Amino acid sequence: MKSLCVVALAALFATSVMADEAKEPAKPDLAKGGTISATVCAACHTADGSRGIPTNPILQGQHADYIVKQLAEFKSGKRDNAIMKPMASTLSDDDMRNVAAFYASKTAKPGKSKTPATVALGEKIWRGGIAEKSVPACAGCHGPVGAGIPSQYARLGGQHAEYVSAELGLFRAGKRSNSPQMTAIAARMSDAEIAAVSDYVEGLNSGK
């Protein structure tokens, strides 16, 4: 009887392990991701997610987990965007993982700050925040060189200043609501502070 119980438990464990393995998503397919990028995303983000229109984000080198999260939130409506919602709605979970992995596999080209007069202010905000307004240092979450943290915080080093500024404006106005933390931070920043730190971000080169 004891041996039968051991066999039964072993079989149950093996079945459980097999079920867990079956639930794991397939490894991202970069070739399929490249096709999605070229056919669905290229008009706004270029075929490889590089330095296209400044009002659209650079996707090269962005964390795959972060891209998947944003696409899922565009699709669900948690992140409201009239252009991205219909685009994301055509993508399956596998499509999102594939195209995100494709962009993450690329090395982003470096950017450059355009407004020397505000670099010092931008650096101060990035590295030390704005104490009198209880604005924390951007580097605390996005890293000293803007490398970010997968899923949680975007890679910002080298990102278009125009895009960063626009998104901070949306957070401040409550029109982008998928990060309560950023909404609260942006609400305490002036136009000049947003412009300065956004320009500083474009000059950060975070690498991979």
Sequence and secondary structure as in RCSB ss.txt:
>XXXX:A:sequence
MKSLCVVALAALFATSVMADEAKEPAKPDLAKGGTISATVCAACHTADGSRGIPTNPILQGQHADYIVKQLAEFK
SGKRDNAIMKPMASTLSDDDMRNVAAFYASKTAKPGKSKTPATVALGEKIWRGGIAEKSVPACAGCHGPVGAGIP
SQYARLGGQHAEYVSAELGLFRAGKRSNSPQMTAIAARMSDAEIAAVSDYVEGLNSGK
>XXXX:A:secstr
 HHHHHHHHHHHHHHHHHHHHHHS     HHHHHHHIIIIIHHHH TTS S  TTS   TT  HHHHHHHHHHHH
HTSS  TTHHHHHHT  HHHHHHHHHHHHTS       S GGGHHHHHHHHHH BGGGTB  THHHH TTS  BT
TTB   TT  HHHHHHHHHHHHHTS  S HHHHHHHTT  HHHHHHHHHHHHT     
